[in-house]
């Protein structure tokens, strides 16, 4: 008997669940607004475009939408350089559009999480412009990291720190002082030792909570506090240490004091203190740390709720390596009572359909297409594995279509600031940010009426929502079915452990109650027990005489009930 996937997903009820701990098993969908949907035909996605596509997200079966930055910004780093945290950039709309989006999402049973960028501002932020105007020694400069330079005439940077985007992490201004920017020069780092910075961000939190948002994804959550005295790191190629070693500007223990204060703000909005308020609001940390155990520090009971699992995202498609990171993640989260999170793609890394198409060891930013069929097969299998694990999962826009990275963008259209600085991140993030396709035809395949800010490949039409909807075996229908099964199977979702089962080399097999998942990461078919009734499979499999033949790079879900 041949099996691939279950029947069409059941309809999703359009009400926000009242469970206080909804985030423990939520599937959260990342929307990169400039590349999701364009409502006014200017080639740039916007909030009204997102709002118009909310029914699609509801029907996909996700629980919450995380919106990448839409704040007022010069767009030096795609909105992660914020000039005004309480305003919407005109390219995306205005505050009324944000309010309508939040209200419509809630009406459809979806929650809204917004990006918050507290490590740095734009150089066009009023605070920074004032600091430049007032000069050395002014109180305004204390809100950032201004320092005199080294050398006979102060011509050398204050220390040896390197920017994540390449080059020195310091820029000299006209009066001779230098300011710190761990990313682009247009993104000066805040000085979180200054009380005004903490006061300002607690006020920003309350502003958006009053708007009705359900949580915040904290950008560079590990970077706010720097080591006292800003000591030299020593040596070059510092980026290679990112997420692998202790660094004086990342993952300092002082950040946890900040998040304990923030948690008090969030708790002010709990239903127990505000009758009729929405269920619990949450914080999600983007925290690159040397170990998953260090990541767990961010989600202690009095701090944040979730932290991205970058160790899992960075793991190759290999059963033994995956099992190690799954076990370490669950073990690290258990003592702090936080849910594990699982993610395969986002706006900063090559899409996993392309990463898995290439040989292992190339990292998370890749500029080669690899074997497209192999990559898609592995990506589908990896998704079912991810959604079967205990905890919360993240989906990046377009991965439900099986989109690959666009690896052949002309240099002249690239906008990733790291691409132009060299010696930092590879700068190939534009490939995962190409606007997604909604229809088979049109100037931008349904993205909008006036083209798209990054060119889309000719293959986009056949990967579109229109082309895949209702087509048995398509990647879109696989996601819809998987999210439906995840909702209806009582043993899926929240949890803190799996029961590993014996399996052939290259295969992961585990049980969660009456649910069994088998993921074959090897390059050949394997025979396993047929554990019960097939719920879903990422590829074709055959069953006979109590056994199942699972093809290479395929994941299968069974129920023993």
Protein Blocks (a to p, Z undefined) as FASTA:
>chain_A
ZZfbdcdddddddbdcfbfklmmmpccddddfklmbcckonopacfklmmmmmmmmmmno
pabdcdddfbdcehlngoiacfbfkbccfklopfklmmmmmmmmmmnopacdddddfkbc
cfkbfklmmmmmnoghiaklmmpccdddedjkopacfblcdcfkgpjfbdcdfkopacdd
fbbfklccddfkbmklmmmmmmmmmmmmmnopabdcdehkllmpccehiaaebiahklmm
gopaccfkgoifklmmmmmmmmmmmmmmgmklmghiacddddddddddfbfklmmmmmgf
klcfbdcdfklmmpccdfklmmmmmmmmmmmmmmnopacdddfbdfkbccfklmmmpceh
iajadcbebjmklmmmmmmmmmmmmmmpgcdddddehklnopacdfkbcfklpcbfklmn
goianhlmmmmmgccdfbfbdjklomamnopfbdcdfklmmmmmklmgopahiaklmmmm
mmmmmmmmmkgcjdjbdcdddddehiacddehjaccdddfbfbdcddddfbjcfbdcbdc
ddeehiacddehiacdddfZZ
